[in-house]
Every structure is written in structure tokens, then in C-alpha cells.
């Protein structure tokens, strides 16, 4: 059973930490981060639509996507995947286009004894002010909403909702990691 988002916002440090348990194995939670078709279904707050124009999910790869709210407002994000270790770690930088506002996030996928996953995020901001702005803009609600959508996607019967490992030959072989 999934647990609610736990958020850590330490005073006087420019980072926000969070964690969330999922009732699905790390391979499935990771797959929903690796496949752009799946990412588009859960990334963002409830009521937003994510349109991905580029998603090279590999170490050194880049991405670009636009999120459209129900009222029509759009926000564009670009970034780089600095590190991709299948089913373990993703380190992207996300840039919203505001000068100096890029954020680097460390996402870790850890197996739980019951077969589920502990997903841990640690986002580092370039300034304390930017971190405070993120914390003040209901970050917990935005991240929590997206992760709730991720949980729903993993629980769905959609054939593409899980099992990226089954769709990529040699998933468990390091040589295959660059093909993702």
C-alpha cells in the first residue's frame, strides 16, 4: 500500500527532500520514469497535460517538455540527465527558463521488503530564495499530485503502464542501458 508523500524542507539550506513508498517493484516505478509515453501520463499536477518534445533517457541525454494547465497556461522545461543507473538512480537538471533557476534532483529507487519501492528525491536549488519560492508554491501538492498519478498509472491495466524491462532486450545488462 502506498504511503503519502513525506517532505523535508530544512531551514537555511537550499534543498528540499521527499520520499514516497509505492506498492510496486523498483523496475516498474523506474520504467514509468524511463519511458516518455508513461512520463507524459503522470508528470505534473492534477489537471495538467504534459507534452514531451524530446526525451533522451540516457546518461548525458536531454529532455524538453511543456506542461499545460486547464486554464491554458503553459510552462516549458528543459534539462539534462547527468546520470542514469537503471532501477537505482536518476540525476537530472531541470531548467524552467528563468535565469539561474535550474534545479538538480537526485532520484533513488530502493526495494522494500514487501516488494514495493521507496522513491527518494533530493532537489538542490541554486539559491535559498529559489528553494523558498519552490517550498512556498505548494511544492508538496504538485509533487504529491504527480506521484499520486504515477501510483494510479502503475495500478492501471494499461499494457504500457509497467514492464519496461520486458520491452527492452538485455535490460539487466549494462551494455543495454545506453539504449533506453
N, CA and C atoms as an extended XYZ file, in Angstrom:
540
Properties=species:S:1:pos:R:3:atomname:S:1:resname:S:1:resid:I:1 pbc="F F F"
N         0.845       -1.189        0.000 N   UNK     1
C         0.000        0.000        0.000 CA  UNK     1
C         0.884        1.243        0.000 C   UNK     1
N         0.620        2.168       -0.875 N   UNK     2
C         1.408        3.387       -0.976 CA  UNK     2
C         1.191        4.271        0.241 C   UNK     2
N         2.211        4.990        0.572 N   UNK     3
C         2.165        5.926        1.680 CA  UNK     3
C         2.140        7.346        1.119 C   UNK     3
N         1.651        8.311        1.918 N   UNK     4
C         1.646        9.690        1.425 CA  UNK     4
C         3.069       10.242        1.301 C   UNK     4
N         3.198       11.287        0.528 N   UNK     5
C         4.469       11.965        0.341 CA  UNK     5
C         4.968       12.521        1.669 C   UNK     5
N         6.239       12.302        1.955 N   UNK     6
C         6.891       12.900        3.121 CA  UNK     6
C         7.880       13.927        2.603 C   UNK     6
N         7.731       15.165        3.031 N   UNK     7
C         8.528       16.275        2.531 CA  UNK     7
C         9.422       16.809        3.641 C   UNK     7
N        10.681       17.125        3.308 N   UNK     8
C        11.621       17.720        4.249 CA  UNK     8
C        12.116       19.029        3.652 C   UNK     8
N        11.894       20.127        4.377 N   UNK     9
C        12.336       21.444        3.931 CA  UNK     9
C        13.173       22.044        5.061 C   UNK     9
N        14.478       21.739        5.096 N   UNK    10
C        15.315       22.241        6.186 CA  UNK    10
C        15.518       23.753        6.082 C   UNK    10
N        15.503       24.414        7.221 N   UNK    11
C        15.706       25.860        7.200 CA  UNK    11
C        17.163       26.167        6.875 C   UNK    11
N        17.370       27.230        6.141 N   UNK    12
C        18.697       27.759        5.817 CA  UNK    12
C        19.552       26.834        4.957 C   UNK    12
N        18.948       25.897        4.254 N   UNK    13
C        19.666       25.054        3.300 CA  UNK    13
C        18.888       25.064        1.985 C   UNK    13
N        19.564       25.175        0.842 N   UNK    14
C        18.854       25.311       -0.433 CA  UNK    14
C        18.426       23.984       -1.059 C   UNK    14
N        17.830       23.116       -0.283 N   UNK    15
C        17.331       21.874       -0.868 CA  UNK    15
C        16.012       21.470       -0.244 C   UNK    15
N        15.313       20.611       -0.966 N   UNK    16
C        14.065       20.008       -0.499 CA  UNK    16
C        14.202       18.510       -0.713 C   UNK    16
N        13.894       17.756        0.312 N   UNK    17
C        13.919       16.306        0.207 CA  UNK    17
C        12.512       15.753        0.317 C   UNK    17
N        12.279       14.629       -0.297 N   UNK    18
C        10.969       13.979       -0.193 CA  UNK    18
C        11.128       12.485       -0.410 C   UNK    18
N        10.137       11.762        0.062 N   UNK    19
C        10.111       10.327       -0.217 CA  UNK    19
C         8.673        9.841       -0.261 C   UNK    19
N         8.503        8.768       -0.989 N   UNK    20
C         7.171        8.189       -1.166 CA  UNK    20
C         7.329        6.693       -1.403 C   UNK    20
N         6.520        5.905       -0.739 N   UNK    21
C         6.511        4.458       -0.954 CA  UNK    21
C         5.457        4.103       -1.997 C   UNK    21
N         5.804        3.143       -2.847 N   UNK    22
C         4.885        2.620       -3.847 CA  UNK    22
C         4.738        1.125       -3.635 C   UNK    22
N         3.573        0.604       -3.895 N   UNK    23
C         3.318       -0.825       -3.764 CA  UNK    23
C         3.684       -1.597       -5.018 C   UNK    23
N         4.687       -1.126       -5.738 N   UNK    24
C         5.130       -1.748       -6.982 CA  UNK    24
C         6.645       -1.863       -6.955 C   UNK    24
N         7.210       -2.857       -7.640 N   UNK    25
C         8.659       -3.064       -7.594 CA  UNK    25
C         9.434       -1.919       -8.256 C   UNK    25
N        10.699       -1.750       -7.869 N   UNK    26
C        11.517       -0.684       -8.459 CA  UNK    26
C        11.554       -0.710       -9.984 C   UNK    26
N        11.546       -1.887      -10.593 N   UNK    27
C        11.586       -1.958      -12.061 CA  UNK    27
C        10.392       -1.243      -12.679 C   UNK    27
N         9.217       -1.372      -12.063 N   UNK    28
C         8.021       -0.734      -12.609 CA  UNK    28
C         8.019        0.773      -12.358 C   UNK    28
N         8.399        1.187      -11.145 N   UNK    29
C         8.435        2.622      -10.824 CA  UNK    29
C         9.481        3.308      -11.705 C   UNK    29
N        10.608        2.656      -11.862 N   UNK    30
C        11.670        3.189      -12.720 CA  UNK    30
C        11.204        3.267      -14.179 C   UNK    30
N        10.527        2.239      -14.656 N   UNK    31
C        10.043        2.219      -16.041 CA  UNK    31
C         9.144        3.405      -16.329 C   UNK    31
N         8.345        3.803      -15.353 N   UNK    32
C         7.445        4.937      -15.536 CA  UNK    32
C         8.204        6.260      -15.599 C   UNK    32
N         9.466        6.271      -15.185 N   UNK    33
C        10.331        7.441      -15.327 CA  UNK    33
C        11.144        7.386      -16.624 C   UNK    33
N        11.361        6.188      -17.148 N   UNK    34
C        12.234        5.994      -18.303 CA  UNK    34
C        11.522        6.149      -19.640 C   UNK    34
N        10.263        5.819      -19.696 N   UNK    35
C         9.508        5.793      -20.944 CA  UNK    35
C         8.737        7.106      -21.095 C   UNK    35
N         9.045        7.926      -22.116 N   UNK    36
C         8.380        9.222      -22.247 CA  UNK    36
C         6.862        9.129      -22.392 C   UNK    36
N         6.362        8.058      -22.990 N   UNK    37
C         4.908        7.897      -23.100 CA  UNK    37
C         4.276        7.750      -21.720 C   UNK    37
N         4.970        7.080      -20.814 N   UNK    38
C         4.460        6.920      -19.452 CA  UNK    38
C         4.656        8.198      -18.651 C   UNK    38
N         5.820        8.841      -18.800 N   UNK    39
C         6.096       10.085      -18.078 CA  UNK    39
C         5.006       11.109      -18.368 C   UNK    39
N         4.614       11.224      -19.622 N   UNK    40
C         3.593       12.200      -20.013 CA  UNK    40
C         2.255       11.945      -19.325 C   UNK    40
N         2.022       10.727      -18.885 N   UNK    41
C         0.746       10.392      -18.250 CA  UNK    41
C         0.689       10.762      -16.769 C   UNK    41
N         1.848       10.968      -16.119 N   UNK    42
C         1.798       11.228      -14.680 CA  UNK    42
C         2.536       12.487      -14.228 C   UNK    42
N         3.493       12.987      -15.003 N   UNK    43
C         4.300       14.120      -14.555 CA  UNK    43
C         3.472       15.391      -14.504 C   UNK    43
N         3.498       16.061      -13.383 N   UNK    44
C         2.797       17.327      -13.228 CA  UNK    44
C         1.605       17.218      -12.309 C   UNK    44
N         1.081       18.373      -12.002 N   UNK    45
C        -0.061       18.452      -11.097 CA  UNK    45
C        -1.321       17.917      -11.768 C   UNK    45
N        -2.274       17.564      -10.950 N   UNK    46
C        -3.566       17.118      -11.452 CA  UNK    46
C        -4.162       18.222      -12.325 C   UNK    46
N        -4.702       17.841      -13.456 N   UNK    47
C        -5.308       18.817      -14.352 CA  UNK    47
C        -4.348       19.381      -15.385 C   UNK    47
N        -3.072       19.000      -15.317 N   UNK    48
C        -2.130       19.455      -16.334 CA  UNK    48
C        -1.917       18.359      -17.370 C   UNK    48
N        -1.534       18.797      -18.550 N   UNK    49
C        -1.198       17.866      -19.626 CA  UNK    49
C         0.271       18.089      -19.969 C   UNK    49
N         1.037       17.025      -19.988 N   UNK    50
C         2.461       17.122      -20.295 CA  UNK    50
C         2.700       16.668      -21.729 C   UNK    50
N         3.337       17.540      -22.514 N   UNK    51
C         3.670       17.250      -23.910 CA  UNK    51
C         5.192       17.179      -24.009 C   UNK    51
N         5.723       16.008      -24.278 N   UNK    52
C         7.169       15.811      -24.332 CA  UNK    52
C         7.640       15.919      -25.778 C   UNK    52
N         8.572       16.835      -26.022 N   UNK    53
C         9.095       17.002      -27.382 CA  UNK    53
C        10.450       16.320      -27.570 C   UNK    53
N        11.191       16.113      -26.485 N   UNK    54
C        12.477       15.414      -26.559 CA  UNK    54
C        12.686       14.679      -25.242 C   UNK    54
N        13.157       13.427      -25.313 N   UNK    55
C        13.373       12.633      -24.098 CA  UNK    55
C        14.409       11.553      -24.386 C   UNK    55
N        15.676       11.933      -24.296 N   UNK    56
C        16.783       11.000      -24.487 CA  UNK    56
C        17.200       10.507      -23.108 C   UNK    56
N        16.561        9.458      -22.656 N   UNK    57
C        16.754        8.949      -21.296 CA  UNK    57
C        18.011        8.098      -21.235 C   UNK    57
N        19.145        8.775      -21.133 N   UNK    58
C        20.443        8.119      -21.014 CA  UNK    58
C        21.391        9.103      -20.342 C   UNK    58
N        22.466        8.598      -19.768 N   UNK    59
C        23.451        9.486      -19.164 CA  UNK    59
C        23.950       10.454      -20.233 C   UNK    59
N        23.805       11.755      -19.962 N   UNK    60
C        24.173       12.792      -20.921 CA  UNK    60
C        23.055       13.184      -21.862 C   UNK    60
N        21.928       12.463      -21.824 N   UNK    61
C        20.792       12.769      -22.687 CA  UNK    61
C        20.050       14.009      -22.212 C   UNK    61
N        19.209       14.551      -23.073 N   UNK    62
C        18.465       15.758      -22.728 CA  UNK    62
C        16.970       15.534      -22.894 C   UNK    62
N        16.208       16.482      -22.356 N   UNK    63
C        14.756       16.401      -22.470 CA  UNK    63
C        14.174       17.799      -22.570 C   UNK    63
N        12.960       17.862      -23.084 N   UNK    64
C        12.206       19.099      -23.168 CA  UNK    64
C        10.730       18.734      -23.139 C   UNK    64
N         9.979       19.450      -22.306 N   UNK    65
C         8.544       19.199      -22.258 CA  UNK    65
C         7.803       20.468      -21.863 C   UNK    65
N         6.539       20.495      -22.203 N   UNK    66
C         5.661       21.610      -21.877 CA  UNK    66
C         4.501       21.069      -21.058 C   UNK    66
N         4.180       21.768      -19.991 N   UNK    67
C         3.012       21.390      -19.189 CA  UNK    67
C         1.948       22.463      -19.360 C   UNK    67
N         0.745       22.005      -19.731 N   UNK    68
C        -0.374       22.916      -19.958 CA  UNK    68
C        -1.431       22.695      -18.884 C   UNK    68
N        -1.769       23.776      -18.224 N   UNK    69
C        -2.801       23.730      -17.192 CA  UNK    69
C        -4.173       23.801      -17.852 C   UNK    69
N        -5.189       23.493      -17.083 N   UNK    70
C        -6.560       23.502      -17.602 CA  UNK    70
C        -6.961       24.880      -18.121 C   UNK    70
N        -6.392       25.950      -17.533 N   UNK    71
C        -6.732       27.305      -17.974 CA  UNK    71
C        -5.943       27.746      -19.207 C   UNK    71
N        -5.099       26.855      -19.743 N   UNK    72
C        -4.354       27.148      -20.957 CA  UNK    72
C        -2.940       27.662      -20.740 C   UNK    72
N        -2.598       28.032      -19.518 N   UNK    73
C        -1.233       28.492      -19.279 CA  UNK    73
C        -0.254       27.345      -19.496 C   UNK    73
N         0.911       27.712      -20.020 N   UNK    74
C         1.914       26.696      -20.343 CA  UNK    74
C         3.244       27.038      -19.688 C   UNK    74
N         3.941       26.012      -19.255 N   UNK    75
C         5.287       26.142      -18.699 CA  UNK    75
C         6.172       25.142      -19.424 C   UNK    75
N         7.320       25.623      -19.904 N   UNK    76
C         8.251       24.768      -20.627 CA  UNK    76
C         9.462       24.475      -19.759 C   UNK    76
N         9.911       23.225      -19.806 N   UNK    77
C        11.056       22.780      -19.020 CA  UNK    77
C        12.027       22.049      -19.939 C   UNK    77
N        13.308       22.285      -19.716 N   UNK    78
C        14.352       21.565      -20.432 CA  UNK    78
C        15.337       21.036      -19.404 C   UNK    78
N        16.163       20.099      -19.821 N   UNK    79
C        17.146       19.597      -18.881 CA  UNK    79
C        18.037       18.532      -19.468 C   UNK    79
N        18.882       18.019      -18.580 N   UNK    80
C        19.871       17.011      -18.935 CA  UNK    80
C        19.820       15.895      -17.907 C   UNK    80
N        19.943       14.668      -18.378 N   UNK    81
C        20.104       13.520      -17.479 CA  UNK    81
C        21.609       13.337      -17.255 C   UNK    81
N        22.103       13.774      -16.112 N   UNK    82
C        23.533       13.656      -15.817 CA  UNK    82
C        23.920       12.207      -15.557 C   UNK    82
N        23.050       11.493      -14.860 N   UNK    83
C        23.321       10.100      -14.511 CA  UNK    83
C        22.038        9.304      -14.618 C   UNK    83
N        22.130        8.144      -15.252 N   UNK    84
C        21.017        7.202      -15.324 CA  UNK    84
C        21.579        5.818      -15.010 C   UNK    84
N        21.192        5.285      -13.860 N   UNK    85
C        21.547        3.913      -13.477 CA  UNK    85
C        20.234        3.146      -13.347 C   UNK    85
N        19.923        2.254      -14.280 N   UNK    86
C        18.628        1.572      -14.293 CA  UNK    86
C        18.220        0.995      -12.941 C   UNK    86
N        16.993        1.318      -12.593 N   UNK    87
C        16.310        0.830      -11.396 CA  UNK    87
C        16.962        1.285      -10.099 C   UNK    87
N        17.916        2.220      -10.168 N   UNK    88
C        18.593        2.689       -8.963 CA  UNK    88
C        18.598        4.199       -8.803 C   UNK    88
N        19.056        4.927       -9.822 N   UNK    89
C        19.349        6.350       -9.655 CA  UNK    89
C        19.158        7.113      -10.960 C   UNK    89
N        18.526        8.291      -10.849 N   UNK    90
C        18.420        9.238      -11.957 CA  UNK    90
C        18.819       10.600      -11.393 C   UNK    90
N        19.729       11.298      -12.092 N   UNK    91
C        20.118       12.645      -11.669 CA  UNK    91
C        19.920       13.592      -12.851 C   UNK    91
N        18.773       14.293      -12.889 N   UNK    92
C        18.555       15.287      -13.934 CA  UNK    92
C        18.719       16.711      -13.390 C   UNK    92
N        19.033       17.627      -14.292 N   UNK    93
C        18.905       19.050      -14.014 CA  UNK    93
C        17.675       19.503      -14.784 C   UNK    93
N        16.809       20.269      -14.124 N   UNK    94
C        15.600       20.783      -14.759 CA  UNK    94
C        15.685       22.303      -14.773 C   UNK    94
N        15.468       22.895      -15.938 N   UNK    95
C        15.545       24.341      -16.108 CA  UNK    95
C        14.189       24.844      -16.586 C   UNK    95
N        13.637       25.799      -15.851 N   UNK    96
C        12.334       26.361      -16.207 CA  UNK    96
C        12.452       27.557      -17.143 C   UNK    96
N        13.677       27.938      -17.488 N   UNK    97
C        13.870       29.082      -18.368 CA  UNK    97
C        14.164       30.370      -17.627 C   UNK    97
N        13.927       30.401      -16.327 N   UNK    98
C        14.258       31.579      -15.535 CA  UNK    98
C        15.764       31.588      -15.276 C   UNK    98
N        16.435       32.726      -15.475 N   UNK    99
C        17.887       32.776      -15.285 CA  UNK    99
C        18.309       32.291      -13.891 C   UNK    99
N        19.244       31.368      -13.868 N   UNK   100
C        19.783       30.868      -12.606 CA  UNK   100
C        18.862       29.964      -11.824 C   UNK   100
N        17.773       29.523      -12.427 N   UNK   101
C        16.766       28.771      -11.675 CA  UNK   101
C        16.801       27.272      -11.926 C   UNK   101
N        17.868       26.757      -12.497 N   UNK   102
C        17.948       25.311      -12.721 CA  UNK   102
C        18.043       24.579      -11.386 C   UNK   102
N        17.448       23.408      -11.349 N   UNK   103
C        17.436       22.576      -10.144 CA  UNK   103
C        18.005       21.212      -10.498 C   UNK   103
N        18.873       20.701       -9.638 N   UNK   104
C        19.379       19.348       -9.833 CA  UNK   104
C        18.702       18.447       -8.807 C   UNK   104
N        18.226       17.310       -9.267 N   UNK   105
C        17.497       16.389       -8.397 CA  UNK   105
C        18.146       15.016       -8.444 C   UNK   105
N        18.197       14.387       -7.293 N   UNK   106
C        18.702       13.023       -7.168 CA  UNK   106
C        17.501       12.138       -6.856 C   UNK   106
N        17.167       11.208       -7.728 N   UNK   107
C        16.050       10.284       -7.530 CA  UNK   107
C        16.614        8.887       -7.301 C   UNK   107
N        16.273        8.295       -6.168 N   UNK   108
C        16.757        6.948       -5.834 CA  UNK   108
C        15.567        6.001       -5.702 C   UNK   108
N        15.731        4.810       -6.265 N   UNK   109
C        14.703        3.775       -6.261 CA  UNK   109
C        15.222        2.629       -5.402 C   UNK   109
N        14.624        2.419       -4.236 N   UNK   110
C        15.104        1.374       -3.326 CA  UNK   110
C        14.014        0.330       -3.122 C   UNK   110
N        14.379       -0.946       -3.193 N   UNK   111
C        13.385       -2.000       -2.952 CA  UNK   111
C        13.001       -2.054       -1.481 C   UNK   111
N        11.733       -2.321       -1.242 N   UNK   112
C        11.234       -2.512        0.121 CA  UNK   112
C        11.043       -4.007        0.375 C   UNK   112
N        11.070       -4.430        1.634 N   UNK   113
C        10.927       -5.858        1.945 CA  UNK   113
C         9.649       -6.490        1.395 C   UNK   113
N         8.584       -5.688        1.253 N   UNK   114
C         7.314       -6.231        0.766 CA  UNK   114
C         7.236       -6.277       -0.760 C   UNK   114
N         8.335       -5.919       -1.446 N   UNK   115
C         8.350       -5.919       -2.904 CA  UNK   115
C         8.057       -4.566       -3.511 C   UNK   115
N         7.712       -3.596       -2.685 N   UNK   116
C         7.433       -2.253       -3.165 CA  UNK   116
C         8.711       -1.455       -3.377 C   UNK   116
N         8.535       -0.152       -3.538 N   UNK   117
C         9.655        0.749       -3.812 CA  UNK   117
C         9.589        1.965       -2.907 C   UNK   117
N        10.744        2.365       -2.393 N   UNK   118
C        10.880        3.658       -1.732 CA  UNK   118
C        11.554        4.578       -2.741 C   UNK   118
N        10.818        5.591       -3.205 N   UNK   119
C        11.354        6.586       -4.129 CA  UNK   119
C        11.740        7.800       -3.298 C   UNK   119
N        13.013        8.179       -3.373 N   UNK   120
C        13.520        9.309       -2.602 CA  UNK   120
C        14.018       10.375       -3.561 C   UNK   120
N        13.620       11.606       -3.320 N   UNK   121
C        14.078       12.730       -4.126 CA  UNK   121
C        14.786       13.756       -3.266 C   UNK   121
N        15.832       14.342       -3.818 N   UNK   122
C        16.598       15.375       -3.132 CA  UNK   122
C        16.888       16.444       -4.178 C   UNK   122
N        16.188       17.579       -4.100 N   UNK   123
C        16.343       18.641       -5.093 CA  UNK   123
C        17.166       19.780       -4.520 C   UNK   123
N        18.203       20.185       -5.256 N   UNK   124
C        19.104       21.248       -4.825 CA  UNK   124
C        18.875       22.462       -5.719 C   UNK   124
N        18.655       23.602       -5.085 N   UNK   125
C        18.392       24.856       -5.779 CA  UNK   125
C        19.638       25.732       -5.743 C   UNK   125
N        19.779       26.638       -6.708 N   UNK   126
C        20.978       27.472       -6.781 CA  UNK   126
C        21.033       28.522       -5.676 C   UNK   126
N        19.887       28.894       -5.130 N   UNK   127
C        19.867       29.866       -4.030 CA  UNK   127
C        18.810       29.469       -3.002 C   UNK   127
N        18.975       29.996       -1.821 N   UNK   128
C        17.989       29.783       -0.766 CA  UNK   128
C        16.649       30.395       -1.170 C   UNK   128
N        16.706       31.558       -1.825 N   UNK   129
C        15.481       32.233       -2.245 CA  UNK   129
C        14.666       31.368       -3.213 C   UNK   129
N        15.341       30.750       -4.179 N   UNK   130
C        14.629       29.880       -5.119 CA  UNK   130
C        14.041       28.669       -4.408 C   UNK   130
N        14.783       28.121       -3.471 N   UNK   131
C        14.261       26.991       -2.694 CA  UNK   131
C        13.024       27.422       -1.919 C   UNK   131
N        13.093       28.601       -1.279 N   UNK   132
C        11.952       29.094       -0.513 CA  UNK   132
C        10.741       29.317       -1.413 C   UNK   132
N        10.972       29.845       -2.611 N   UNK   133
C         9.869       30.043       -3.554 CA  UNK   133
C         9.235       28.710       -3.927 C   UNK   133
N        10.065       27.704       -4.167 N   UNK   134
C         9.536       26.375       -4.500 CA  UNK   134
C         8.729       25.820       -3.337 C   UNK   134
N         9.236       25.983       -2.131 N   UNK   135
C         8.534       25.464       -0.952 CA  UNK   135
C         7.226       26.215       -0.715 C   UNK   135
N         7.217       27.516       -1.031 N   UNK   136
C         6.028       28.331       -0.795 CA  UNK   136
C         4.958       28.162       -1.870 C   UNK   136
N         5.291       27.560       -2.997 N   UNK   137
C         4.319       27.419       -4.086 CA  UNK   137
C         3.651       26.053       -4.070 C   UNK   137
N         3.453       25.553       -2.891 N   UNK   138
C         2.742       24.280       -2.723 CA  UNK   138
C         3.452       23.139       -3.439 C   UNK   138
N         4.774       23.103       -3.330 N   UNK   139
C         5.544       22.038       -3.969 CA  UNK   139
C         5.042       20.666       -3.555 C   UNK   139
N         4.717       20.525       -2.279 N   UNK   140
C         4.239       19.219       -1.801 CA  UNK   140
C         2.984       18.795       -2.556 C   UNK   140
N         2.086       19.740       -2.796 N   UNK   141
C         0.856       19.407       -3.520 CA  UNK   141
C         1.164       19.032       -4.969 C   UNK   141
N         2.093       19.764       -5.607 N   UNK   142
C         2.433       19.478       -7.000 CA  UNK   142
C         3.133       18.132       -7.139 C   UNK   142
N         4.159       17.908       -6.322 N   UNK   143
C         4.886       16.633       -6.389 CA  UNK   143
C         3.962       15.496       -5.972 C   UNK   143
N         3.233       15.701       -4.881 N   UNK   144
C         2.321       14.666       -4.395 CA  UNK   144
C         1.270       14.301       -5.419 C   UNK   144
N         0.729       15.292       -6.111 N   UNK   145
C        -0.281       15.042       -7.133 CA  UNK   145
C         0.292       14.208       -8.272 C   UNK   145
N         1.487       14.558       -8.735 N   UNK   146
C         2.124       13.782       -9.798 CA  UNK   146
C         2.411       12.358       -9.366 C   UNK   146
N         2.879       12.190       -8.127 N   UNK   147
C         3.181       10.844       -7.641 CA  UNK   147
C         1.909       10.040       -7.406 C   UNK   147
N         0.812       10.714       -7.056 N   UNK   148
C        -0.477       10.012       -6.970 CA  UNK   148
C        -0.882        9.510       -8.356 C   UNK   148
N        -0.674       10.349       -9.373 N   UNK   149
C        -0.976        9.938      -10.747 CA  UNK   149
C        -0.081        8.778      -11.179 C   UNK   149
N         1.180        8.805      -10.733 N   UNK   150
C         2.095        7.698      -11.025 CA  UNK   150
C         1.584        6.410      -10.389 C   UNK   150
N         1.157        6.487       -9.148 N   UNK   151
C         0.605        5.309       -8.456 CA  UNK   151
C        -0.595        4.766       -9.221 C   UNK   151
N        -1.490        5.665       -9.649 N   UNK   152
C        -2.671        5.238      -10.409 CA  UNK   152
C        -2.270        4.583      -11.734 C   UNK   152
N        -1.278        5.149      -12.400 N   UNK   153
C        -0.805        4.574      -13.661 CA  UNK   153
C        -0.258        3.169      -13.442 C   UNK   153
N         0.547        2.998      -12.406 N   UNK   154
C         1.118        1.682      -12.122 CA  UNK   154
C         0.034        0.666      -11.770 C   UNK   154
N        -1.040        1.137      -11.160 N   UNK   155
C        -2.128        0.242      -10.763 CA  UNK   155
C        -3.087       -0.060      -11.913 C   UNK   155
N        -2.970        0.691      -13.009 N   UNK   156
C        -3.905        0.511      -14.119 CA  UNK   156
C        -3.615       -0.779      -14.873 C   UNK   156
N        -4.566       -1.145      -15.699 N   UNK   157
C        -4.414       -2.337      -16.530 CA  UNK   157
C        -3.834       -1.998      -17.900 C   UNK   157
N        -3.398       -0.752      -18.062 N   UNK   158
C        -2.830       -0.337      -19.336 CA  UNK   158
C        -1.604       -1.182      -19.661 C   UNK   158
N        -1.543       -1.756      -20.862 N   UNK   159
C        -0.408       -2.629      -21.189 CA  UNK   159
C         0.929       -1.904      -21.163 C   UNK   159
N         0.933       -0.597      -21.323 N   UNK   160
C         2.194        0.132      -21.285 CA  UNK   160
C         2.517        0.700      -19.923 C   UNK   160
N         1.684        0.425      -18.932 N   UNK   161
C         1.863        1.057      -17.630 CA  UNK   161
C         2.981        0.453      -16.806 C   UNK   161
N         3.491       -0.688      -17.202 N   UNK   162
C         4.552       -1.325      -16.428 CA  UNK   162
C         5.326       -2.252      -17.339 C   UNK   162
N         6.457       -2.666      -16.874 N   UNK   163
C         7.197       -3.681      -17.604 CA  UNK   163
C         8.122       -3.177      -18.692 C   UNK   163
N         8.741       -2.010      -18.516 N   UNK   164
C         9.723       -1.584      -19.498 CA  UNK   164
C        10.803       -2.640      -19.638 C   UNK   164
N        11.109       -3.321      -18.546 N   UNK   165
C        12.129       -4.371      -18.591 CA  UNK   165
C        11.767       -5.428      -19.626 C   UNK   165
N        10.486       -5.676      -19.807 N   UNK   166
C        10.048       -6.676      -20.777 CA  UNK   166
C        10.133       -6.159      -22.213 C   UNK   166
N        10.213       -4.845      -22.394 N   UNK   167
C        10.223       -4.262      -23.730 CA  UNK   167
C        11.627       -3.910      -24.220 C   UNK   167
N        12.627       -3.981      -23.343 N   UNK   168
C        13.996       -3.636      -23.722 CA  UNK   168
C        14.858       -4.877      -23.607 C   UNK   168
N        15.381       -5.352      -24.727 N   UNK   169
C        16.259       -6.523      -24.709 CA  UNK   169
C        17.477       -6.233      -23.854 C   UNK   169
N        17.874       -7.201      -23.039 N   UNK   170
C        19.072       -7.069      -22.233 CA  UNK   170
C        18.969       -6.053      -21.119 C   UNK   170
N        17.749       -5.813      -20.616 N   UNK   171
C        17.518       -4.813      -19.577 CA  UNK   171
C        18.515       -4.922      -18.426 C   UNK   171
N        18.850       -6.121      -18.015 N   UNK   172
C        19.726       -6.301      -16.866 CA  UNK   172
C        21.208       -6.262      -17.229 C   UNK   172
N        21.514       -6.046      -18.494 N   UNK   173
C        22.907       -5.997      -18.920 CA  UNK   173
C        23.343       -4.543      -19.052 C   UNK   173
N        24.487       -4.144      -18.430 N   UNK   174
C        24.940       -2.756      -18.519 CA  UNK   174
C        25.055       -2.242      -19.948 C   UNK   174
N        25.393       -3.095      -20.906 N   UNK   175
C        25.524       -2.649      -22.293 CA  UNK   175
C        24.199       -2.145      -22.852 C   UNK   175
N        23.087       -2.614      -22.309 N   UNK   176
C        21.772       -2.206      -22.806 CA  UNK   176
C        21.338       -0.861      -22.244 C   UNK   176
N        21.952       -0.395      -21.173 N   UNK   177
C        21.495        0.813      -20.506 CA  UNK   177
C        21.504        2.031      -21.417 C   UNK   177
N        22.468        2.120      -22.298 N   UNK   178
C        22.531        3.256      -23.202 CA  UNK   178
C        21.449        3.251      -24.259 C   UNK   178
N        20.762        2.126      -24.456 N   UNK   179
C        19.708        2.036      -25.475 CA  UNK   179
C        18.372        2.531      -24.962 C   UNK   179
N        18.259        2.817      -23.685 N   UNK   180
C        16.966        3.225      -23.142 CA  UNK   180
C        16.560        4.573      -23.667 C   UNK   180
